[in-house]
Amino acid sequence: MNKKRLERLSVVLSVVIVVGWGIFWGTQVVAVQEMLKLAYG
Amino acid sequence: MDLLFLFEWIDTSMLAELSKAYGGVFAVVQTFHLGAMVLLGGMILVGDLRLLNIVMADVPAHVVLKNTERWVGYALIVVIFSGIFMMSAVAIKLYYNMFFLSKMVGLFMGVSFFYFIRKPLLNTDHSDLSPWSIKIVAIASILIWFSVAASGRWIGFS
């Protein structure tokens, strides 16, 4: 694959990963907070 | 696709008999698994931190990557084989564990990202690449592998 094309693809994929990571782990942190609230009030 | 049959097959395999019956063998294999994970994570992190100009800034980044990538490959082989042995001891339990699935998806993503994106893009001279492209790839790589490690630890608490 052409290097410029690979660079563009890499940037798009990386941005998707970074944003997706934030959303996924964000929901997990919320879930853990809910669990702690249920357990300890 | 339901993979329960695969986990059931592993649970009744000779490998599972060995891993369930001999705690000492399990412990030795686990030691290799942990050691290989340290090597894998360390090599990935050194490469990514170099791409972010945090460590070894006086060494060209593609040289650091070329030297660390080989060890990532070796570590992956050990991690995968020792991991299969370890999972055979608790295969059915892991089938129902969401974080095991999360770890496997993360591992698949990490390996794919490493061999199809990071390696072909970055193990040659970086002068024709935008510094921002290099940095976002390094951040994405760190986040993927962090997720694999976090999911792996989370298995023990779920």
N, CA and C atoms of all chains as a GROMACS GRO file, in nm:
protein
  597
    1MET      N    1   0.084  -0.121   0.000
    1MET     CA    2   0.000   0.000   0.000
    1MET      C    3   0.088   0.125   0.000
    2ASN      N    4   0.044   0.227  -0.075
    2ASN     CA    5   0.113   0.356  -0.079
    2ASN      C    6   0.127   0.413   0.063
    3LYS      N    7   0.244   0.470   0.094
    3LYS     CA    8   0.270   0.511   0.233
    3LYS      C    9   0.177   0.623   0.279
    4LYS      N   10   0.146   0.716   0.190
    4LYS     CA   11   0.057   0.828   0.227
    4LYS      C   12  -0.083   0.775   0.259
    5ARG      N   13  -0.125   0.676   0.178
    5ARG     CA   14  -0.258   0.616   0.198
    5ARG      C   15  -0.262   0.540   0.332
    6LEU      N   16  -0.153   0.468   0.357
    6LEU     CA   17  -0.143   0.393   0.484
    6LEU      C   18  -0.143   0.490   0.601
    7GLU      N   19  -0.076   0.604   0.585
    7GLU     CA   20  -0.072   0.704   0.692
    7GLU      C   21  -0.213   0.757   0.720
    8ARG      N   22  -0.287   0.788   0.613
    8ARG     CA   23  -0.424   0.838   0.632
    8ARG      C   24  -0.511   0.734   0.701
    9LEU      N   25  -0.501   0.609   0.654
    9LEU     CA   26  -0.579   0.499   0.713
    9LEU      C   27  -0.543   0.483   0.860
   10SER      N   28  -0.413   0.491   0.891
   10SER     CA   29  -0.367   0.475   1.029
   10SER      C   30  -0.423   0.585   1.119
   11VAL      N   31  -0.425   0.709   1.068
   11VAL     CA   32  -0.476   0.820   1.148
   11VAL      C   33  -0.625   0.801   1.176
   12VAL      N   34  -0.701   0.765   1.072
   12VAL     CA   35  -0.846   0.746   1.090
   12VAL      C   36  -0.872   0.635   1.192
   13LEU      N   37  -0.803   0.522   1.173
   13LEU     CA   38  -0.821   0.408   1.264
   13LEU      C   39  -0.782   0.445   1.407
   14SER      N   40  -0.671   0.517   1.420
   14SER     CA   41  -0.623   0.555   1.553
   14SER      C   42  -0.721   0.647   1.623
   15VAL      N   43  -0.777   0.743   1.548
   15VAL     CA   44  -0.875   0.835   1.609
   15VAL      C   45  -0.997   0.756   1.654
   16VAL      N   46  -1.043   0.662   1.569
   16VAL     CA   47  -1.159   0.578   1.606
   16VAL      C   48  -1.128   0.500   1.734
   17ILE      N   49  -1.007   0.445   1.741
   17ILE     CA   50  -0.968   0.366   1.859
   17ILE      C   51  -0.965   0.454   1.984
   18VAL      N   52  -0.904   0.572   1.974
   18VAL     CA   53  -0.893   0.661   2.090
   18VAL      C   54  -1.033   0.704   2.138
   19VAL      N   55  -1.120   0.742   2.045
   19VAL     CA   56  -1.255   0.785   2.083
   19VAL      C   57  -1.334   0.666   2.139
   20GLY      N   58  -1.326   0.552   2.069
   20GLY     CA   59  -1.397   0.431   2.115
   20GLY      C   60  -1.350   0.388   2.252
   21TRP      N   61  -1.220   0.398   2.274
   21TRP     CA   62  -1.162   0.362   2.404
   21TRP      C   63  -1.220   0.450   2.514
   22GLY      N   64  -1.227   0.580   2.485
   22GLY     CA   65  -1.282   0.674   2.584
   22GLY      C   66  -1.426   0.641   2.618
   23ILE      N   67  -1.505   0.609   2.516
   23ILE     CA   68  -1.647   0.577   2.540
   23ILE      C   69  -1.660   0.448   2.620
   24PHE      N   70  -1.586   0.343   2.576
   24PHE     CA   71  -1.597   0.212   2.643
   24PHE      C   72  -1.556   0.220   2.790
   25TRP      N   73  -1.437   0.273   2.816
   25TRP     CA   74  -1.388   0.276   2.954
   25TRP      C   75  -1.465   0.379   3.037
   26GLY      N   76  -1.518   0.482   2.970
   26GLY     CA   77  -1.604   0.577   3.040
   26GLY      C   78  -1.727   0.508   3.096
   27THR      N   79  -1.788   0.421   3.014
   27THR     CA   80  -1.907   0.350   3.063
   27THR      C   81  -1.870   0.251   3.172
   28GLN      N   82  -1.750   0.192   3.162
   28GLN     CA   83  -1.708   0.097   3.266
   28GLN      C   84  -1.687   0.168   3.399
   29VAL      N   85  -1.630   0.287   3.395
   29VAL     CA   86  -1.609   0.363   3.519
   29VAL      C   87  -1.745   0.396   3.581
   30VAL      N   88  -1.841   0.435   3.498
   30VAL     CA   89  -1.976   0.465   3.548
   30VAL      C   90  -2.036   0.339   3.610
   31ALA      N   91  -2.016   0.224   3.543
   31ALA     CA   92  -2.071   0.098   3.594
   31ALA      C   93  -2.010   0.064   3.730
   32VAL      N   94  -1.880   0.085   3.744
   32VAL     CA   95  -1.813   0.055   3.872
   32VAL      C   96  -1.864   0.149   3.981
   33GLN      N   97  -1.883   0.276   3.947
   33GLN     CA   98  -1.935   0.373   4.045
   33GLN      C   99  -2.074   0.330   4.093
   34GLU      N  100  -2.158   0.285   3.998
   34GLU     CA  101  -2.293   0.239   4.033
   34GLU      C  102  -2.286   0.118   4.126
   35MET      N  103  -2.192   0.026   4.094
   35MET     CA  104  -2.177  -0.096   4.172
   35MET      C  105  -2.134  -0.061   4.316
   36LEU      N  106  -2.039   0.032   4.327
   36LEU     CA  107  -1.990   0.074   4.460
   36LEU      C  108  -2.102   0.142   4.538
   37LYS      N  109  -2.184   0.220   4.465
   37LYS     CA  110  -2.294   0.291   4.531
   37LYS      C  111  -2.395   0.190   4.586
   38LEU      N  112  -2.422   0.085   4.504
   38LEU     CA  113  -2.516  -0.020   4.547
   38LEU      C  114  -2.461  -0.096   4.668
   39ALA      N  115  -2.328  -0.121   4.665
   39ALA     CA  116  -2.267  -0.201   4.771
   39ALA      C  117  -2.251  -0.123   4.901
   40TYR      N  118  -2.209   0.002   4.890
   40TYR     CA  119  -2.176   0.078   5.011
   40TYR      C  120  -2.267   0.199   5.037
   41GLY      N  121  -2.361   0.221   4.950
   41GLY     CA  122  -2.456   0.331   4.969
   41GLY      C  123  -2.403   0.468   4.931
   42MET      N  124  -2.170  -1.625   1.640
   42MET     CA  125  -2.130  -1.766   1.645
   42MET      C  126  -2.103  -1.806   1.790
   43ASP      N  127  -2.168  -1.915   1.832
   43ASP     CA  128  -2.149  -1.960   1.969
   43ASP      C  129  -2.023  -2.048   1.979
   44LEU      N  130  -1.932  -2.007   2.065
   44LEU     CA  131  -1.805  -2.080   2.076
   44LEU      C  132  -1.800  -2.174   2.196
   45LEU      N  133  -1.920  -2.198   2.257
   45LEU     CA  134  -1.922  -2.281   2.378
   45LEU      C  135  -1.862  -2.419   2.351
   46PHE      N  136  -1.891  -2.475   2.233
   46PHE     CA  137  -1.840  -2.609   2.199
   46PHE      C  138  -1.685  -2.612   2.208
   47LEU      N  139  -1.623  -2.503   2.166
   47LEU     CA  140  -1.477  -2.494   2.167
   47LEU      C  141  -1.425  -2.495   2.311
   48PHE      N  142  -1.491  -2.416   2.397
   48PHE     CA  143  -1.451  -2.409   2.538
   48PHE      C  144  -1.476  -2.543   2.608
   49GLU      N  145  -1.588  -2.610   2.570
   49GLU     CA  146  -1.618  -2.742   2.629
   49GLU      C  147  -1.512  -2.844   2.586
   50TRP      N  148  -1.472  -2.834   2.461
   50TRP     CA  149  -1.370  -2.926   2.408
   50TRP      C  150  -1.238  -2.904   2.483
   51ILE      N  151  -1.202  -2.777   2.502
   51ILE     CA  152  -1.076  -2.747   2.574
   51ILE      C  153  -1.087  -2.795   2.718
   52ASP      N  154  -1.207  -2.776   2.779
   52ASP     CA  155  -1.228  -2.814   2.920
   52ASP      C  156  -1.212  -2.964   2.943
   53THR      N  157  -1.238  -3.044   2.839
   53THR     CA  158  -1.228  -3.190   2.856
   53THR      C  159  -1.102  -3.246   2.788
   54SER      N  160  -1.017  -3.157   2.742
   54SER     CA  161  -0.896  -3.204   2.671
   54SER      C  162  -0.789  -3.251   2.768
   55MET      N  163  -0.685  -3.313   2.712
   55MET     CA  164  -0.574  -3.361   2.793
   55MET      C  165  -0.500  -3.243   2.859
   56LEU      N  166  -0.498  -3.132   2.784
   56LEU     CA  167  -0.433  -3.010   2.835
   56LEU      C  168  -0.501  -2.966   2.965
   57ALA      N  169  -0.634  -2.971   2.966
   57ALA     CA  170  -0.710  -2.929   3.085
   57ALA      C  171  -0.684  -3.024   3.201
   58GLU      N  172  -0.674  -3.154   3.170
   58GLU     CA  173  -0.645  -3.252   3.276
   58GLU      C  174  -0.512  -3.218   3.343
   59LEU      N  175  -0.415  -3.185   3.260
   59LEU     CA  176  -0.281  -3.150   3.310
   59LEU      C  177  -0.284  -3.021   3.392
   60SER      N  178  -0.349  -2.919   3.337
   60SER     CA  179  -0.349  -2.788   3.405
   60SER      C  180  -0.431  -2.791   3.535
   61LYS      N  181  -0.534  -2.878   3.538
   61LYS     CA  182  -0.616  -2.886   3.661
   61LYS      C  183  -0.549  -2.972   3.767
   62ALA      N  184  -0.478  -3.076   3.723
   62ALA     CA  185  -0.424  -3.172   3.820
   62ALA      C  186  -0.290  -3.129   3.882
   63TYR      N  187  -0.211  -3.056   3.803
   63TYR     CA  188  -0.076  -3.023   3.852
   63TYR      C  189  -0.060  -2.873   3.874
   64GLY      N  190  -0.081  -2.831   3.996
   64GLY     CA  191  -0.070  -2.688   4.031
   64GLY      C  192   0.069  -2.633   4.004
   65GLY      N  193   0.171  -2.718   4.023
   65GLY     CA  194   0.309  -2.674   4.002
   65GLY      C  195   0.335  -2.641   3.856
   66VAL      N  196   0.281  -2.728   3.767
   66VAL     CA  197   0.299  -2.705   3.623
   66VAL      C  198   0.229  -2.575   3.584
   67PHE      N  199   0.108  -2.559   3.639
   67PHE     CA  200   0.031  -2.437   3.610
   67PHE      C  201   0.110  -2.313   3.653
   68ALA      N  202   0.169  -2.321   3.772
   68ALA     CA  203   0.243  -2.205   3.825
   68ALA      C  204   0.364  -2.171   3.739
   69VAL      N  205   0.434  -2.276   3.692
   69VAL     CA  206   0.551  -2.252   3.606
   69VAL      C  207   0.508  -2.187   3.474
   70VAL      N  208   0.400  -2.243   3.415
   70VAL     CA  209   0.351  -2.188   3.287
   70VAL      C  210   0.305  -2.043   3.308
   71GLN      N  211   0.240  -2.019   3.422
   71GLN     CA  212   0.193  -1.883   3.452
   71GLN      C  213   0.311  -1.786   3.464
   72THR      N  214   0.421  -1.835   3.520
   72THR     CA  215   0.540  -1.750   3.532
   72THR      C  216   0.590  -1.709   3.394
   73PHE      N  217   0.593  -1.806   3.301
   73PHE     CA  218   0.635  -1.773   3.164
   73PHE      C  219   0.535  -1.676   3.100
   74HIS      N  220   0.405  -1.699   3.128
   74HIS     CA  221   0.300  -1.612   3.073
   74HIS      C  222   0.320  -1.468   3.120
   75LEU      N  223   0.344  -1.454   3.250
   75LEU     CA  224   0.362  -1.319   3.307
   75LEU      C  225   0.491  -1.255   3.255
   76GLY      N  226   0.598  -1.335   3.247
   76GLY     CA  227   0.725  -1.284   3.196
   76GLY      C  228   0.711  -1.235   3.052
   77ALA      N  229   0.642  -1.316   2.971
   77ALA     CA  230   0.624  -1.278   2.830
   77ALA      C  231   0.535  -1.154   2.818
   78MET      N  232   0.438  -1.143   2.910
   78MET     CA  233   0.353  -1.023   2.907
   78MET      C  234   0.432  -0.898   2.941
   79VAL      N  235   0.524  -0.912   3.037
   79VAL     CA  236   0.610  -0.799   3.074
   79VAL      C  237   0.696  -0.758   2.954
   80LEU      N  238   0.753  -0.860   2.886
   80LEU     CA  239   0.836  -0.834   2.768
   80LEU      C  240   0.753  -0.766   2.659
   81LEU      N  241   0.635  -0.821   2.634
   81LEU     CA  242   0.546  -0.766   2.530
   81LEU      C  243   0.509  -0.621   2.561
   82GLY      N  244   0.457  -0.601   2.683
   82GLY     CA  245   0.415  -0.466   2.722
   82GLY      C  246   0.532  -0.369   2.723
   83GLY      N  247   0.646  -0.417   2.772
   83GLY     CA  248   0.765  -0.331   2.780
   83GLY      C  249   0.813  -0.287   2.643
   84MET      N  250   0.820  -0.382   2.550
   84MET     CA  251   0.868  -0.350   2.416
   84MET      C  252   0.772  -0.256   2.342
   85ILE      N  253   0.642  -0.282   2.360
   85ILE     CA  254   0.540  -0.196   2.296
   85ILE      C  255   0.552  -0.055   2.354
   86LEU      N  256   0.563  -0.049   2.487
   86LEU     CA  257   0.565   0.081   2.555
   86LEU      C  258   0.691   0.161   2.519
   87VAL      N  259   0.806   0.092   2.515
   87VAL     CA  260   0.930   0.162   2.478
   87VAL      C  261   0.916   0.222   2.338
   88GLY      N  262   0.864   0.142   2.245
   88GLY     CA  263   0.846   0.190   2.107
   88GLY      C  264   0.750   0.308   2.102
   89ASP      N  265   0.636   0.294   2.171
   89ASP     CA  266   0.535   0.400   2.165
   89ASP      C  267   0.582   0.527   2.236
   90LEU      N  268   0.650   0.510   2.349
   90LEU     CA  269   0.700   0.629   2.420
   90LEU      C  270   0.810   0.699   2.340
   91ARG      N  271   0.887   0.620   2.262
   91ARG     CA  272   0.987   0.683   2.174
   91ARG      C  273   0.915   0.762   2.064
   92LEU      N  274   0.807   0.706   2.012
   92LEU     CA  275   0.730   0.778   1.908
   92LEU      C  276   0.673   0.909   1.963
   93LEU      N  277   0.644   0.910   2.094
   93LEU     CA  278   0.592   1.032   2.158
   93LEU      C  279   0.704   1.123   2.207
   94ASN      N  280   0.830   1.084   2.175
   94ASN     CA  281   0.948   1.162   2.217
   94ASN      C  282   0.966   1.171   2.368
   95ILE      N  283   0.921   1.069   2.440
   95ILE     CA  284   0.934   1.072   2.586
   95ILE      C  285   1.060   0.998   2.631
   96VAL      N  286   1.091   0.886   2.567
   96VAL     CA  287   1.214   0.814   2.603
   96VAL      C  288   1.307   0.802   2.481
   97MET      N  289   1.435   0.789   2.509
   97MET     CA  290   1.539   0.767   2.406
   97MET      C  291   1.526   0.861   2.287
   98ALA      N  292   1.504   0.988   2.317
   98ALA     CA  293   1.485   1.087   2.209
   98ALA      C  294   1.609   1.105   2.122
   99ASP      N  295   1.725   1.061   2.173
   99ASP     CA  296   1.848   1.077   2.094
   99ASP      C  297   1.873   0.960   1.998
  100VAL      N  298   1.785   0.859   2.001
  100VAL     CA  299   1.799   0.745   1.909
  100VAL      C  300   1.686   0.756   1.805
  101PRO      N  301   1.717   0.739   1.675
  101PRO     CA  302   1.610   0.748   1.575
  101PRO      C  303   1.496   0.650   1.607
  102ALA      N  304   1.371   0.698   1.595
  102ALA     CA  305   1.255   0.618   1.636
  102ALA      C  306   1.246   0.486   1.559
  103HIS      N  307   1.277   0.489   1.427
  103HIS     CA  308   1.263   0.363   1.352
  103HIS      C  309   1.365   0.258   1.395
  104VAL      N  310   1.478   0.305   1.450
  104VAL     CA  311   1.578   0.210   1.502
  104VAL      C  312   1.525   0.143   1.629
  105VAL      N  313   1.465   0.225   1.717
  105VAL     CA  314   1.407   0.170   1.841
  105VAL      C  315   1.297   0.070   1.806
  106LEU      N  316   1.211   0.108   1.711
  106LEU     CA  317   1.099   0.019   1.674
  106LEU      C  318   1.151  -0.112   1.615
  107LYS      N  319   1.248  -0.103   1.527
  107LYS     CA  320   1.303  -0.223   1.463
  107LYS      C  321   1.359  -0.319   1.568
  108ASN      N  322   1.425  -0.263   1.670
  108ASN     CA  323   1.485  -0.347   1.774
  108ASN      C  324   1.384  -0.405   1.871
  109THR      N  325   1.273  -0.336   1.891
  109THR     CA  326   1.174  -0.386   1.988
  109THR      C  327   1.071  -0.479   1.922
  110GLU      N  328   1.045  -0.459   1.794
  110GLU     CA  329   0.939  -0.536   1.727
  110GLU      C  330   0.964  -0.686   1.726
  111ARG      N  331   1.091  -0.723   1.709
  111ARG     CA  332   1.124  -0.866   1.706
  111ARG      C  333   1.084  -0.933   1.837
  112TRP      N  334   1.110  -0.862   1.948
  112TRP     CA  335   1.079  -0.919   2.080
  112TRP      C  336   0.930  -0.925   2.106
  113VAL      N  337   0.857  -0.835   2.046
  113VAL     CA  338   0.710  -0.841   2.057
  113VAL      C  339   0.660  -0.972   1.997
  114GLY      N  340   0.716  -1.007   1.882
  114GLY     CA  341   0.678  -1.132   1.816
  114GLY      C  342   0.706  -1.253   1.903
  115TYR      N  343   0.829  -1.261   1.959
  115TYR     CA  344   0.864  -1.375   2.046
  115TYR      C  345   0.772  -1.381   2.168
  116ALA      N  346   0.748  -1.263   2.228
  116ALA     CA  347   0.665  -1.259   2.349
  116ALA      C  348   0.522  -1.303   2.317
  117LEU      N  349   0.473  -1.263   2.201
  117LEU     CA  350   0.336  -1.301   2.163
  117LEU      C  351   0.320  -1.453   2.154
  118ILE      N  352   0.423  -1.518   2.096
  118ILE     CA  353   0.416  -1.664   2.082
  118ILE      C  354   0.404  -1.729   2.220
  119VAL      N  355   0.489  -1.684   2.314
  119VAL     CA  356   0.487  -1.741   2.450
  119VAL      C  357   0.355  -1.709   2.520
  120VAL      N  358   0.310  -1.583   2.507
  120VAL     CA  359   0.185  -1.542   2.572
  120VAL      C  360   0.068  -1.627   2.522
  121ILE      N  361   0.060  -1.648   2.392
  121ILE     CA  362  -0.054  -1.721   2.336
  121ILE      C  363  -0.053  -1.868   2.379
  122PHE      N  364   0.063  -1.934   2.366
  122PHE     CA  365   0.067  -2.077   2.401
  122PHE      C  366   0.047  -2.099   2.551
  123SER      N  367   0.114  -2.017   2.634
  123SER     CA  368   0.097  -2.034   2.779
  123SER      C  369  -0.046  -1.994   2.819
  124GLY      N  370  -0.102  -1.896   2.748
  124GLY     CA  371  -0.240  -1.853   2.777
  124GLY      C  372  -0.341  -1.962   2.748
  125ILE      N  373  -0.322  -2.034   2.638
  125ILE     CA  374  -0.414  -2.145   2.604
  125ILE      C  375  -0.408  -2.251   2.715
  126PHE      N  376  -0.286  -2.281   2.760
  126PHE     CA  377  -0.270  -2.380   2.867
  126PHE      C  378  -0.344  -2.334   2.994
  127MET      N  379  -0.324  -2.205   3.030
  127MET     CA  380  -0.385  -2.155   3.153
  127MET      C  381  -0.537  -2.148   3.142
  128MET      N  382  -0.588  -2.108   3.025
  128MET     CA  383  -0.733  -2.097   3.013
  128MET      C  384  -0.801  -2.235   3.014
  129SER      N  385  -0.724  -2.340   2.978
  129SER     CA  386  -0.784  -2.474   2.976
  129SER      C  387  -0.826  -2.518   3.117
  130ALA      N  388  -0.762  -2.461   3.220
  130ALA     CA  389  -0.795  -2.500   3.357
  130ALA      C  390  -0.930  -2.445   3.401
  131VAL      N  391  -0.973  -2.336   3.341
  131VAL     CA  392  -1.100  -2.272   3.381
  131VAL      C  393  -1.180  -2.230   3.257
  132ALA      N  394  -1.178  -2.317   3.156
  132ALA     CA  395  -1.234  -2.279   3.025
  132ALA      C  396  -1.382  -2.238   3.032
  133ILE      N  397  -1.463  -2.317   3.099
  133ILE     CA  398  -1.609  -2.288   3.101
  133ILE      C  399  -1.636  -2.158   3.177
  134LYS      N  400  -1.564  -2.139   3.287
  134LYS     CA  401  -1.578  -2.015   3.365
  134LYS      C  402  -1.545  -1.894   3.277
  135LEU      N  403  -1.438  -1.907   3.200
  135LEU     CA  404  -1.395  -1.795   3.115
  135LEU      C  405  -1.491  -1.768   3.000
  136TYR      N  406  -1.559  -1.875   2.955
  136TYR     CA  407  -1.655  -1.856   2.845
  136TYR      C  408  -1.763  -1.756   2.887
  137TYR      N  409  -1.804  -1.762   3.014
  137TYR     CA  410  -1.910  -1.673   3.062
  137TYR      C  411  -1.856  -1.540   3.117
  138ASN      N  412  -1.726  -1.521   3.109
  138ASN     CA  413  -1.668  -1.399   3.165
  138ASN      C  414  -1.653  -1.290   3.056
  139MET      N  415  -1.721  -1.178   3.079
  139MET     CA  416  -1.720  -1.071   2.979
  139MET      C  417  -1.581  -1.012   2.959
  140PHE      N  418  -1.502  -1.008   3.066
  140PHE     CA  419  -1.371  -0.945   3.054
  140PHE      C  420  -1.269  -1.034   2.983
  141PHE      N  421  -1.295  -1.166   2.984
  141PHE     CA  422  -1.210  -1.255   2.905
  141PHE      C  423  -1.233  -1.225   2.757
  142LEU      N  424  -1.361  -1.210   2.722
  142LEU     CA  425  -1.396  -1.176   2.583
  142LEU      C  426  -1.333  -1.041   2.546
  143SER      N  427  -1.345  -0.946   2.640
  143SER     CA  428  -1.289  -0.812   2.617
  143SER      C  429  -1.137  -0.820   2.596
  144LYS      N  430  -1.071  -0.906   2.676
  144LYS     CA  431  -0.926  -0.922   2.663
  144LYS      C  432  -0.889  -0.983   2.528
  145MET      N  433  -0.967  -1.083   2.487
  145MET     CA  434  -0.937  -1.150   2.359
  145MET      C  435  -0.959  -1.055   2.241
  146VAL      N  436  -1.068  -0.976   2.249
  146VAL     CA  437  -1.096  -0.878   2.142
  146VAL      C  438  -0.982  -0.776   2.140
  147GLY      N  439  -0.940  -0.730   2.258
  147GLY     CA  440  -0.830  -0.634   2.269
  147GLY      C  441  -0.700  -0.691   2.214
  148LEU      N  442  -0.674  -0.818   2.247
  148LEU     CA  443  -0.551  -0.883   2.198
  148LEU      C  444  -0.552  -0.892   2.045
  149PHE      N  445  -0.668  -0.931   1.991
  149PHE     CA  446  -0.681  -0.941   1.846
  149PHE      C  447  -0.658  -0.804   1.782
  150MET      N  448  -0.719  -0.702   1.843
  150MET     CA  449  -0.702  -0.566   1.792
  150MET      C  450  -0.556  -0.521   1.800
  151GLY      N  451  -0.494  -0.550   1.914
  151GLY     CA  452  -0.355  -0.509   1.936
  151GLY      C  453  -0.261  -0.574   1.836
  152VAL      N  454  -0.279  -0.705   1.815
  152VAL     CA  455  -0.192  -0.777   1.722
  152VAL      C  456  -0.214  -0.726   1.579
  153SER      N  457  -0.343  -0.708   1.543
  153SER     CA  458  -0.375  -0.658   1.408
  153SER      C  459  -0.318  -0.518   1.388
  154PHE      N  460  -0.336  -0.431   1.487
  154PHE     CA  461  -0.287  -0.294   1.477
  154PHE      C  462  -0.135  -0.294   1.466
  155PHE      N  463  -0.073  -0.382   1.541
  155PHE     CA  464   0.073  -0.388   1.542
  155PHE      C  465   0.128  -0.432   1.406
  156TYR      N  466   0.072  -0.544   1.352
  156TYR     CA  467   0.128  -0.599   1.229
  156TYR      C  468   0.076  -0.534   1.101
  157PHE      N  469  -0.042  -0.474   1.105
  157PHE     CA  470  -0.096  -0.417   0.980
  157PHE      C  471  -0.088  -0.265   0.974
  158ILE      N  472  -0.069  -0.200   1.089
  158ILE     CA  473  -0.062  -0.053   1.090
  158ILE      C  474   0.074  -0.004   1.139
  159ARG      N  475   0.104  -0.031   1.266
  159ARG     CA  476   0.223   0.028   1.325
  159ARG      C  477   0.352  -0.017   1.256
  160LYS      N  478   0.365  -0.147   1.236
  160LYS     CA  479   0.490  -0.199   1.179
  160LYS      C  480   0.512  -0.152   1.034
  161PRO      N  481   0.414  -0.173   0.943
  161PRO     CA  482   0.440  -0.128   0.805
  161PRO      C  483   0.457   0.024   0.793
  162LEU      N  484   0.388   0.100   0.879
  162LEU     CA  485   0.396   0.246   0.868
  162LEU      C  486   0.524   0.302   0.928
  163LEU      N  487   0.568   0.244   1.040
  163LEU     CA  488   0.670   0.312   1.119
  163LEU      C  489   0.808   0.247   1.126
  164ASN      N  490   0.827   0.131   1.065
  164ASN     CA  491   0.963   0.075   1.080
  164ASN      C  492   1.060   0.118   0.970
  165THR      N  493   1.021   0.220   0.893
  165THR     CA  494   1.117   0.283   0.801
  165THR      C  495   1.131   0.429   0.844
  166ASP      N  496   1.210   0.505   0.771
  166ASP     CA  497   1.235   0.645   0.807
  166ASP      C  498   1.103   0.724   0.820
  167HIS      N  499   1.095   0.809   0.925
  167HIS     CA  500   0.969   0.880   0.952
  167HIS      C  501   0.965   1.021   0.894
  168SER      N  502   1.069   1.058   0.818
  168SER     CA  503   1.078   1.198   0.775
  168SER      C  504   0.962   1.240   0.684
  169ASP      N  505   0.902   1.144   0.612
  169ASP     CA  506   0.791   1.180   0.524
  169ASP      C  507   0.654   1.168   0.591
  170LEU      N  508   0.654   1.143   0.722
  170LEU     CA  509   0.526   1.130   0.795
  170LEU      C  510   0.502   1.254   0.881
  171SER      N  511   0.374   1.288   0.898
  171SER     CA  512   0.340   1.399   0.987
  171SER      C  513   0.366   1.358   1.132
  172PRO      N  514   0.428   1.446   1.214
  172PRO     CA  515   0.452   1.409   1.355
  172PRO      C  516   0.323   1.376   1.428
  173TRP      N  517   0.213   1.440   1.387
  173TRP     CA  518   0.085   1.413   1.454
  173TRP      C  519   0.032   1.274   1.422
  174SER      N  520   0.057   1.230   1.299
  174SER     CA  521   0.015   1.093   1.261
  174SER      C  522   0.089   0.992   1.348
  175ILE      N  523   0.219   1.015   1.364
  175ILE     CA  524   0.301   0.923   1.444
  175ILE      C  525   0.252   0.920   1.588
  176LYS      N  526   0.221   1.038   1.641
  176LYS     CA  527   0.179   1.047   1.782
  176LYS      C  528   0.043   0.982   1.804
  177ILE      N  529  -0.050   1.002   1.713
  177ILE     CA  530  -0.185   0.944   1.734
  177ILE      C  531  -0.179   0.791   1.723
  178VAL      N  532  -0.091   0.740   1.634
  178VAL     CA  533  -0.075   0.594   1.623
  178VAL      C  534  -0.016   0.539   1.754
  179ALA      N  535   0.082   0.612   1.810
  179ALA     CA  536   0.144   0.567   1.937
  179ALA      C  537   0.041   0.568   2.050
  180ILE      N  538  -0.042   0.672   2.055
  180ILE     CA  539  -0.143   0.681   2.163
  180ILE      C  540  -0.246   0.568   2.147
  181ALA      N  541  -0.291   0.545   2.023
  181ALA     CA  542  -0.388   0.437   1.999
  181ALA      C  543  -0.328   0.302   2.041
  182SER      N  544  -0.200   0.281   2.008
  182SER     CA  545  -0.134   0.155   2.042
  182SER      C  546  -0.128   0.137   2.194
  183ILE      N  547  -0.090   0.243   2.265
  183ILE     CA  548  -0.083   0.234   2.412
  183ILE      C  549  -0.222   0.203   2.470
  184LEU      N  550  -0.325   0.270   2.418
  184LEU     CA  551  -0.459   0.249   2.472
  184LEU      C  552  -0.509   0.106   2.448
  185ILE      N  553  -0.481   0.053   2.329
  185ILE     CA  554  -0.524  -0.085   2.301
  185ILE      C  555  -0.458  -0.181   2.400
  186TRP      N  556  -0.327  -0.170   2.416
  186TRP     CA  557  -0.256  -0.266   2.502
  186TRP      C  558  -0.289  -0.244   2.650
  187PHE      N  559  -0.318  -0.118   2.686
  187PHE     CA  560  -0.363  -0.092   2.822
  187PHE      C  561  -0.496  -0.166   2.847
  188SER      N  562  -0.584  -0.162   2.747
  188SER     CA  563  -0.714  -0.229   2.761
  188SER      C  564  -0.697  -0.379   2.778
  189VAL      N  565  -0.602  -0.436   2.702
  189VAL     CA  566  -0.577  -0.580   2.713
  189VAL      C  567  -0.532  -0.613   2.855
  190ALA      N  568  -0.438  -0.533   2.907
  190ALA     CA  569  -0.386  -0.558   3.043
  190ALA      C  570  -0.495  -0.537   3.148
  191ALA      N  571  -0.573  -0.428   3.133
  191ALA     CA  572  -0.677  -0.398   3.232
  191ALA      C  573  -0.785  -0.507   3.230
  192SER      N  574  -0.825  -0.550   3.110
  192SER     CA  575  -0.927  -0.656   3.101
  192SER      C  576  -0.875  -0.784   3.164
  193GLY      N  577  -0.747  -0.813   3.140
  193GLY     CA  578  -0.687  -0.933   3.198
  193GLY      C  579  -0.692  -0.931   3.349
  194ARG      N  580  -0.659  -0.816   3.407
  194ARG     CA  581  -0.664  -0.806   3.553
  194ARG      C  582  -0.808  -0.812   3.602
  195TRP      N  583  -0.899  -0.753   3.523
  195TRP     CA  584  -1.040  -0.746   3.564
  195TRP      C  585  -1.103  -0.886   3.570
  196ILE      N  586  -1.050  -0.980   3.492
  196ILE     CA  587  -1.102  -1.118   3.495
  196ILE      C  588  -1.098  -1.170   3.639
  197GLY      N  589  -0.988  -1.138   3.707
  197GLY     CA  590  -0.971  -1.186   3.844
  197GLY      C  591  -1.067  -1.125   3.944
  198PHE      N  592  -1.128  -1.014   3.910
  198PHE     CA  593  -1.219  -0.947   4.004
  198PHE      C  594  -1.365  -0.957   3.962
  199SER      N  595  -1.394  -1.038   3.860
  199SER     CA  596  -1.534  -1.044   3.813
  199SER      C  597  -1.591  -1.183   3.831
   0.00000   0.00000   0.00000
